[in-house]
Amino acid sequence: MDKWQQQEFPMTLADFDFLRNLAYSHTGIVLPERKKQMVYSRLSRRLRTLSFKTFSQYCRYLETNTQELPEFINALTTNLTAFFREKHHFVHLDKQICPQWLANKQKRIRIWSAACSTGEEAYSIAMTLYGRIDLNLFDLKILATDLNTQVLETAKKGIYSAEVLPTIPANFSSKYTKPLPKTEHFSIKQRIKDLVHFKQLNLLQPWPMNGPFDVIFCRNVFIYFDSETKKRIIKKFRTLLSDGGYLIIGHSESINDFAADFEFVGQTIYRAKQRSAPFLSSHLQQLQGAE
Ligand SMILES: C[S@@+](CC[C@H](N)C(=O)[O-])C[C@H]1O[C@@H](n2cnc3c(N)ncnc32)[C@H](O)[C@@H]1O
């Protein structure tokens, strides 16, 4: 008998295939054979909670109970994140992108943190821009979305362990966070929270926003997708970005095969090229067709 049949919760090859196909079709996340242990341990908790004895029972349950799907997805996603993760992106936002907005006197600024996990990325963007942009003159909004409903609850609360406070630059943490008395936690101040709007969104499903966005952060999620999914999403990002808008991806990710609509700025930062006349006319035709 193979080792997966001898575990606390036996898992057959067919069970694993069912689970990974379900994950792929709903989230785009690819789960190769080497991720089997991870799948086993993340879902074991669900089996324990639901008092199932085998993965086959859990698979049958998933087939017939659609309300389990979000729990399944929440259990499977990897949500590792940090404040000011890949710091150079925030330096670029502060030193290169923000001065362009100020010089152009661009009033409306929209940023999207796509796959925001527990919110640290979106709050890092908000802290970077808060003191730089006069909110009486500029209309700044940060949309932060994720597939996982559980991480979004944490994100909306904006309460984090005091252990991670040193990852926020001291000049920001002193202004934009406050300790929560008698706890080992701190909270993000309301003025920073007010800039960020958290919503659930699956990158694989239709997006309700019209854009245009000036910057899209989509970091450390393409690593879970295959080329086809990446290609589709990058194309959609371009349609929602303004000309000259920025797409920022994670350090170990590459979109070079699908980046014809972008110029590479450096350090996993891309800039949307000017739209060509044929693109504009086909876009116009689509809009007219939709009327
Ligand atoms: C590793 S975290 C990255 C968080 C943050 N962007 C960063 O770089 O620190 C990846 C996030 O992608 C989300 N995710 C995975 N598949 C998704 C999908 N199809 N649609 C939206 N979010 C997805 C996960 O729920 C998870 O929170």
The ligand as an SDF file (V2000), in Angstrom:
LIG
                    3D

 27 29  0  0  0  0  0  0  0  0999 V2000
    1.6100   34.7050   -1.3100 C   0  0  0  0  0  0  0  0  0  0  0  0
    0.1960   35.7330   -1.1910 S   0  0  0  0  0  0  0  0  0  0  0  0
    0.8350   37.2590   -1.8100 C   0  0  0  0  0  0  0  0  0  0  0  0
    0.3940   38.4510   -1.0020 C   0  0  0  0  0  0  0  0  0  0  0  0
    0.9920   39.7940   -1.4190 C   0  0  0  0  0  0  0  0  0  0  0  0
    0.6130   40.1490   -2.7630 N   0  0  0  0  0  0  0  0  0  0  0  0
    2.4870   39.7770   -1.2910 C   0  0  0  0  0  0  0  0  0  0  0  0
    3.2060   39.7160   -2.2930 O   0  0  0  0  0  0  0  0  0  0  0  0
    2.9730   39.7990   -0.1580 O   0  0  0  0  0  0  0  0  0  0  0  0
   -0.7780   35.1350   -2.5640 C   0  0  0  0  0  0  0  0  0  0  0  0
   -2.2500   35.5210   -2.4650 C   0  0  0  0  0  0  0  0  0  0  0  0
   -2.8760   35.2400   -3.7080 O   0  0  0  0  0  0  0  0  0  0  0  0
   -4.2150   34.8720   -3.4390 C   0  0  0  0  0  0  0  0  0  0  0  0
   -4.7660   34.1880   -4.6180 N   0  0  0  0  0  0  0  0  0  0  0  0
   -4.4710   32.9560   -5.1020 C   0  0  0  0  0  0  0  0  0  0  0  0
   -5.2100   32.6650   -6.1800 N   0  0  0  0  0  0  0  0  0  0  0  0
   -6.0020   33.7440   -6.4050 C   0  0  0  0  0  0  0  0  0  0  0  0
   -7.0110   34.0520   -7.3780 C   0  0  0  0  0  0  0  0  0  0  0  0
   -7.3420   33.1780   -8.3410 N   0  0  0  0  0  0  0  0  0  0  0  0
   -7.6340   35.2340   -7.2850 N   0  0  0  0  0  0  0  0  0  0  0  0
   -7.3090   36.1320   -6.3150 C   0  0  0  0  0  0  0  0  0  0  0  0
   -6.3720   35.8950   -5.3690 N   0  0  0  0  0  0  0  0  0  0  0  0
   -5.7160   34.7120   -5.4100 C   0  0  0  0  0  0  0  0  0  0  0  0
   -4.1120   34.0070   -2.2050 C   0  0  0  0  0  0  0  0  0  0  0  0
   -5.3370   33.8980   -1.5130 O   0  0  0  0  0  0  0  0  0  0  0  0
   -3.0260   34.7300   -1.4100 C   0  0  0  0  0  0  0  0  0  0  0  0
   -3.5540   35.5930   -0.4420 O   0  0  0  0  0  0  0  0  0  0  0  0
  1  2  1  0
  2  3  1  0
  2 10  1  0
  3  4  1  0
  4  5  1  0
  5  6  1  0
  5  7  1  0
  7  8  2  0
  7  9  1  0
 10 11  1  0
 11 12  1  0
 11 26  1  0
 12 13  1  0
 13 14  1  0
 13 24  1  0
 14 15  1  0
 14 23  1  0
 15 16  2  0
 16 17  1  0
 17 18  1  0
 17 23  2  0
 18 19  1  0
 18 20  2  0
 20 21  1  0
 21 22  2  0
 22 23  1  0
 24 25  1  0
 24 26  1  0
 26 27  1  0
M  CHG  2   2   1   9  -1
M  END
$$$$
